[in-house]
Amino acid sequence: MTELIPTPIIKWTAAQTAGAIAKGEVSAVEVAQAHLDRIEAVDKKVNAFLHVDTEGALSAAKAVDDKRARGEEQGPLAGVPLALKDVFTTKGVPTTCGSKILEGWVPPYDATLTARLKDAGVVILGKTNMDEFAMGSSTENSAYGPTGNPWDLSRIPGGSGGGSAAALAAFEAPLAIGTDTGGSIRQPGAVTGTVGVKPTYGSVSRYGLVAFSSSLDQGGPCARTVLDAALLHEAVAGYDPMDSTSIDAPVPAVVEAAKLRDVRGMRIGVVKEFAGEGYQAGVMQRFNESVELLRELGAEVVEVSCPSFTLALPAYYLIAPSEASSNLARFDAMRYGLRVGDDGTRSAEEVTALTREAGFGPEVKRRIILGTYALSSGYYDAYYGSAQKVRTLISRDFDAAFAGVDVLVSPTTPTTAFPIGERADDPMAMYLADLCTIPSNLAGNAAMSLPVGLAPEDNLPVGLQIIAPAMADDRLYRVGGAVEAALNDKWGHTLLEEAPAL
Ligand SMILES: NC(=O)C[C@H](N)C(=O)O
């Protein structure tokens, strides 16, 4: 064991873990077992995992050890455990999307992302909890019970990828995968004190990602450090002919950027619209300190106005439900998962209706109804058409802003983690959690959330959002890496070391 690596194994970063395995200081099987033991010890409380694949994880880890013994060259994440959001298909391992309608479904194929992880020697520990079909900001919409925030188990871990973020913060895995349609990687990252990145739309394959809103959905990395997120980003991004929206261009050099730790000469824009009413004082305080820190580190900071961003939330809640109502039509009881009322007396249509009634939860039904209404003839232009126009305006605001700055910054989410149940009956309040994250989904650019401290009033993590133009994902890592290094120097440790022990 090198002295630099703190024990126990579960506290190691992905980069440290991979290094120790490559040097033979620890075996991949030992690392996998340490995380499986941790899951066993804490996940009854956290509920980050819907399915733990003990056998699959140990055999993937053994394959890494065997390759090493044979002297074969392996990738930079070989042997590192990962928690996979239950929205990516995994051959032979259940995939539910947090929904009853897919209960018991075992996909016959791997998503491209899953296959790339396996090829990289990443050890998939299991599938993580999520809001049903990624609809929500708290993971309370999972059909399998809510996930607790490791900082305070009575609070939400964000959503929809709350399971992935909680697994990181509870030291159940050093890496995780999420998907971000309106904020589902970044907002959970912000409220759990972890790093989450929504790469440029089209840069991580959606083949095998169960579709929610196809023009917005984007898989991406979740980690405890910026460098770990970059390593995972490079492992999963890149062109895939199986996804028609996949970008056929080189992946930006994000690992190199994460190591730079230098923002001198960069121009950073503070989005004026993301402040004011509804923003928690402690969140704004930490955000303003981060902006000050960027200035001290040698960046030039300017205020930028993006007036159309105030329309992003309503536009999203027309576009995303519209696409969802179409995508979720495939759950017809004939092809996958649940089938209710098929007793030989009912028509196929009746069985479909009974299954959808029993299999979908209230938020999914709400979105299907919203989307079906917005797309209905007579209303299409007024709702869906207008929302698409707003989408164009938002892209233009970004273009104008990026003509003058390298990246934009804002708080990731207006408040810290709220108590489980607090917004469950108030969809509008829930939707507001994504106020700052949605514009990047509508425009398709790249964005990161990274922890910048605890809000003084509740001692809960605050996230800084960094936004870069499409295909300039490396800028996120350059800025994020510099902020993280400066904060860790200041604190003398990483933020998660302040998290209460579970
Ligand atoms: N999927 C997402 O990115 C989450 C967003 N909060 C939504 O409910 O649509």
The ligand as a Gaussian input file, in Angstrom:
#p B3LYP/6-31G(d) Opt

LIG

0 1
 N      -34.632000      13.442000     -15.711000
 C      -34.232000      14.587000     -15.236000
 O      -33.196000      15.106000     -15.624000
 C      -34.993000      15.067000     -14.102000
 C      -35.945000      16.149000     -14.103000
 N      -35.983000      16.542000     -12.730000
 C      -37.305000      15.658000     -14.513000
 O      -38.070000      15.330000     -13.655000
 O      -37.631000      15.630000     -15.664000

